[in-house]
Amino acid sequence: MSKKRKFLITVILLLAIVIILFATKILHKPLPKYIEIKPSIVKVTRDDSNNFCLLVKKYNLKKGKYEKEQNYLIKGVVYQVVKIGQAPPWCDNWMTSKDDPAHKARVDLNKDGILTEDEKEVGDFQLMKEMGVNTIRLYEPPGLKCGATPDIVTDEEVDAARRILRELYSEYGIMTIMGHSLGYYVDYSNSQVRKQIHDEVLQMVQTYKDEPFVLMWNLGNENNIRQTATGGNFAEDYYKKTVQYIAEDIKKIDKNHPISISNMGLAGVYDFSDYCDAVDIYGANMYQAKGFSGLWMTARRIDRPAYLTEFGCDALDSRKEPRVVNEELQAEYVKKQWKDITSNHLKGAGTSLGGIYFEWLDEWWKSNYDDSWTHTYEGGWDVPSFDVGTRESGNEEWWGICAQNENGKYSPNYRYLRKVYYTLKELWKQ
C-alpha cells in the first residue's frame, strides 16, 4: 500500500471519528449538571379567609436549596407544537425534534409572512417567559402518543424530557403539569384496560416525581363526555374504579404534589365528588363564556379548589360569512375570562387556582373538513351557550396565541404573535 493511500485512509478514519463524536454530542447531550436534584414541594391549602390556594416551595437547581414558599396562581398554556402536515400520534416529539421549536422558533416581526435574517431565532421558551407564563400543561407522559413509536416511551425520550423541562424550569421559571389522558373512548369497565392505564400513570409519576419542574399530576381530558365505550356504569367505572384507584396509588409514592382531574365543564361533577376524594383539585375545560361562576361556586359546594385546564377563544369570527380573523374579538374575550379567573382567586368564590390557555400554537390537523396541510375556515363545534352576539361556534384550528404561516412555510418554527399574546402579557406581568 502506497504512502499516499495510507495517508488518505488515515484522514478518512479521523474524519469519521470526528463526525461520530459530534453526532454523539448533539444527539445524546448529557443532562445538565446541577448541584442536586430535589422535587419542588406543592400543596393545596386555605388562607385565613378560607380561600383555597396553591403553595409552592420551589427547589432552586442552581443554588441547590429551597426558595421561600409562595402562593402560586397558574398562568399557563397548553404546549404541544405540531408541524404542519403532521397529526398526533404520528407527529414529531417537540422535545426530541431536530426542528427544536423551544429554542429555534422565530417571530415574524413585520408580519409579512417572510422570516428575514433580522428575525432571528428566539424560541418558544423565551417568548413564553416574556409573556409571563409560569406553567405548561402536557396531556401525556413525554414521548407517549407521538413519533414513530407512539405507544412506547424510550429511555432517550425520558432523558430528553428531563433535560428540556429542567431547562424550562431553571432558566425560564416555568413549571409543568404532567398529565395522562387516561385513554380516549376506552372501556373503563374492563379491568385489564384500567390496569394498563394505571401502570402507565404510575410509571410517569415514578419517573418524574423527584423533578423540581413538576407542579402537579393531572388525570384525564374530557373523559366525562367520552362514555360510548364503557359497557357498565360509567360514573362508578371511571371515577371510582379508575381515577380514584390511580390517585390513591400516586399518593403512596409521592407526597409532594397534588393531583387534579380534567373534565369537560361540570358534567358529572357530583359523581366526581362522591368517588374521588384522593383527587385534590377539580379541573375543567371551558370556553363557552367570558366568566366561569358555575365552576367556582360548584367547587365551593364540593369543597375543592378548581382551575381551568383549558380556556380561551379562537381567532375566527364565526358571525361573519365567510369567516374572518378577528384578533380584537379573541383578545377581548380572553381578557374578560382571565379577569374572572383572578377575581375568584383569594376572593369572590375563593376557589380559583388559575388557568391554562388553550393553546400556544394553531393546530392545522384538528378539523375533519380537510387534511393537516390546510388551515380551514370551515367547520368547528357549535356551543349554544356561547355569549350571544360574541361567539356562535369555535374552530379548533384557530385557537392559538401564535399562528403559523398561512402558506405553510417555515413550520413548525414560524410565529405570528396575535393580539391575545400581548393582552395576556400585560395581564400576567401585573
N, C-alpha and C positions, 0 to 999 in steps of 0.2 A: 504494500500500500504506500502510495507516494506521500511525501510530507504535506503537500497541498491538500490532498484528500483527507488526511488525518486532521489537519487544521480546520477544514470545513465541518467535519463530523463533530469536533470538539465545540465549535461555535454553535452548531445546531443544538447540541446537548445542553449547553449553558443557557441558550435562549429558552429551551423547553423547561428547564428548571425555574428560570425567572418567571415564565408565564404561569407555571403551576403554583409557585409561591404567591404571585399576585392574585390569582383566582381564589386561592385558599383564603387569603387575607380579606378579599371582598365578599366572598360567598359565605365564609364561616368566621366572620368577625367575632372575636370573643366578647363576652358580656363585659360592660364597663366595670371597672374595679372600684367599689365604694368601700368605705370604712367597715360597714357591717350592714346586713340586710335584716330589718325587722318590720313587722306589719304596723301600719297606722292603726290607731285604736278608735273605733267609731261606735257610738251608742245613741239610741233613741231615749230621750228623757223629757222632762217638763220643766218649764221655768216657774218663777214664783207666782205667776198668774194662771198656772195650769195649762199653758200653751205648749204644744209639742215642739220639740226642736231636735236637731241632729248635731251632736257634739263630736268634733273630730280632733284627735290629738295626732298630728302628723309626725311621721318619723323622717327627719332630715338626713337624706342619704350622704350628703357632702360633709356634714358636721358629725354624723354618727350619734345623734341624740334626738330626743323627742322635743317638739316645739310646744308652746302653750296651747292648751285645749281651747277651741273656738267654736262658736255657733256657725254652722255650715248651711248656707242657702244654696241649693243645687241650681246652677246656671249652666245647663248642659245642652249638648247637641248629639243627635244620632250621627255617628261617623262610620259610614260603610261605602267608601268610594268604589263605584263600578264603572269600568271602562265602557265607552260607547261600543255597541256590538256584542257585549257580553251580558249574561244574565245568571243570577245565582241558580243552582250551586256551581255551575260551570263558569266561574269567573276568577280572576286573579285575587289572591290574598294580598291586600294592600300592604301588609306588614312585611311580606317577602318579595313583592313585585319589584322588578328592575325599574319600573316607572317611578316608584317611590314618591307618591303624591304628598306624603307627610313632610318631605323636605324639598321637593322639586316643583311643587305647584307654582304657577306664575299668574300674576294678576294683569288683566288687560286694562291698563290704567286709562287709556283714552277711549276704550270700549268700541274699537273699530273692527274687532274680530281678528286682528293680527297681533301676534306677540313679537315685539321687536327686541333688539339687543339691550335696549334700555329697560325693558320689562323683565327683570332678572328673576331667577328662582328665589322664592321667599318661603314656600312650604306652608301646608295647611296648619301645622302646629303653631307656627309663628302668627298666622292670621287669626287663629282661634285665641291665642294668648292676648293679642292686641284687642280683640273683640270683648274680652272679659270672660270667656268660657272657663269654667273650673272643673267640668265633668264631661266625659263622653260615655255613651251607652253602647255596649256590644250585645247583640242578640244571641250570639252563640259563643262557646269557647273558641279562642283564636285558632283558626285552621279548620274548624268543623263547618261543613256545608259550603265549602268554596274550593276552587282549584281542581287539580287532576284527581285527587282522592278525597272527595267531599265528606266521606263517612269515616275518615281516619285522620287523627291528629298526630303528626310526626314529631319526633324529637327536635328536628330543625325548626318546625313551626313554633314549638314551645319556647325554644331558645330565642327565636326572633321576637316573639311576643314579650318575653321578659325584658329583652334589651330595649325594644322601642317604647314599651309602656313605662319602663323605668325612666327613660329619657323624657317622655311626655310629662311625667310627674316631676322629676327633679329639675329639668331645665325650663319647663313651661308652666308648672304649677297646676297641672290638670290631672285629676283622678279619674278612675274608670269604674263604671258599674258593670260588673261581669255577669253575663246572663246566659240562660239556656232557654230556648223556645218551648221546651217540653214536647216538641213534635207538633206537626200540623195535620189535622184530620186523622188522628190515630185513635185506636180503640182503648180507652183508659180502663175498661172493664177487663182487659186482658192482662193477667198478672205478669206475663213474660214481657209485654210492652212496657209496663210500669217499671219492671226491674232494669231493663235496658236503659231507659231514660234516667232512672235513679243512679245507676252506675256511672253514666256519662257526667251527670251533675256533680256527683261526689268526687270523681276524678278531677274535674275542673277545680273544685274547692281545695282538694288536697294539693294540687299543683301550684295554686296561686295564693293560698291563704296567708302566707308569710310575707307577701309582697307589699310594700308600702303604698303602692298606687291603687290598691283595691279600696273602693268606698263601700260597696255592699254587693250582695248577691241578688240577682233578680230572676224570678221564675216565671216562665211563660210569656206569651204575647198574643192577647186576644183569644185565648183558648176557650173563654166562656161563651163565645159565639161560634165556635167551631165544633159543634156537637154531633155532626152527622155520622161519625164513625163509631161512636160509643154505643154498644148494644144494651147496656144496663142503665142504672140511674146515674146520669151524668154528674150531678152535684156531689153525690157520695163517692163515685168512682174517681172523679177528678180532684175535688178539694180534699176529701178525707183520705182516700187511698193513695193518691199521687202526690199532691202538693204538700200536705201535712207530713206524710211519710218521709219525703225528701228533706223538708225543712227540719224535722226532728233530728235526722241524721247529720245534717250540716252542723247543727248546734253542738253535737257530740264532739266534733273535731275542730270547730272554730268558734271561739268565744269573743272574737274581736270585731266582728262585722255583723250588722243587721241583715235581715232578709226581707225582700219585697216581692210582690206579685205584680204582674202587668196584665190587666183586664181591659176589654173594650168597655168603656164607660162604667156604669153601675149595674149592669146585668148580673144577677146572682150575687150581689154584694152581701146579702144576709146569709146565704149559704156559705160564702167565704168566712164570714164572721163566726158562724157556728162550728165550722170544721177545721179552721186553720189558725189556731191560737199560737202556733210556732212561727207564723209569719208576722213580722213586726210592723210592716208598712203596707198600706194599700196603694197600689199604683194604677193609674188609668190612662188609656189613650183616648183623648177627647179633642174634638175640633169644632163642634157644631156651633159654638157661641163664643162671644168675647169674654164671658165670665163662667166660672165653674162653681157657683154657690152650692149646687146639688152635691158635688163631690165633697166640698169642705164640711158641709153640715152633716152629710151621711157619715163621713169619717168620725165626726164628733159623736154621733149616735152609736157607732160600733166601737168607740174608744180606741181608735188607731190614728196615727198620723197618715198623711197622704201626699202624693206628688204626682205630677203629670209625667208619665213615662213617654208620652208623645203629646205635643200640642203644636199648633201652627196654622198656616194658611198657604194655599198655593198662589202662584203669581198670575194665574189666568182669571180674567173677569168673565164669569160664565153668564152674566146678564146680557152680554152682547153676542150677536151672531154676525159674522164669525167671531169667535172668541179672540180677545186681545190681551196682551200682557199689561198688567196694571200694578206696578210696583208700589204705588201710593196706597192702594187698597190693601195689599198684603202687609205693608209696614204698619199701617194704622190699626188694622185688625189685631196684629200680633202685639202691638204696643198696649192695647187695652187688655189683652189676655195676660200679659206679664204684670200689669198693674193689679189685676185681680189676684194673681198668684201671690204677690208681695203683700197685698192688703189683708191676706189671711195667714200671713206668717208672723207669729208672735203678737197678733191682734186679729180682729174680726173673729172668724171661727177658730183661729189659732191651731189649725191642723195642717197647714201647708208647709211642706219642706222644700218647695221649689218646682222646677220643671225641666224637661228635656225637649228641646225644639226638634221637630222632625221636618227636614233634616238638613245636613250640611250641603249636599250637592244633589242636583236634579238626577232622577233615575229614569233613563230613557227606556228601560226594559219593562216598566210597570204595566203599561196598558195592553189590553188584549186586542186592541184595534189594529195594531201593526207590529213590526218586529223591533228588536232592540237597536236598530240603526236609525230609527225615526223618532223624532221628538213630536209626538202627536198633539194636536189641538182638540182632537175628538175624544169622546168618552169621558170617563170619570166615574164618580159614585154619587148618587143622589141622597141627600140627607135632609128630610123635610124640616128638621129643627134648626137648620142654619138661620142666622138672623135674617129676617125678612128684609129685602132691599139691599142686602150686603153680599151674602153668599147664597147661591142656589145649588151649587154642586162643587165638587172638588176634583181636580185632575191630578192623579198621583205622580205624573211625570214632571210636574212643575212646582214641587214643594220646596225646592232648595233655597237656602240662604245664598248659595252661589249657583250660577248657571254654567253649563258647558257651552262651547262654541256651537252656534246653530248649524254650521256646516260640518260639524263633527271633527274638525281639525284640532290637533294638539291634545286630544283626550288621552289619559284622564287628568292632565295637569293644567288645563286652561281654567282660569277662574274669572268670571264676571261677577263682581260683588253687587248684589241687588241692594236696594234701599234698606231692606229689613236688616242687613248686616250692620249698617251704621245706626239704625234705630236701636237695635239690641245692644250695640256697643255703648251707646250713650246711657242706656238704662242699666246695663250690667257694670259699668265703670263707676256708677254713683256710689 
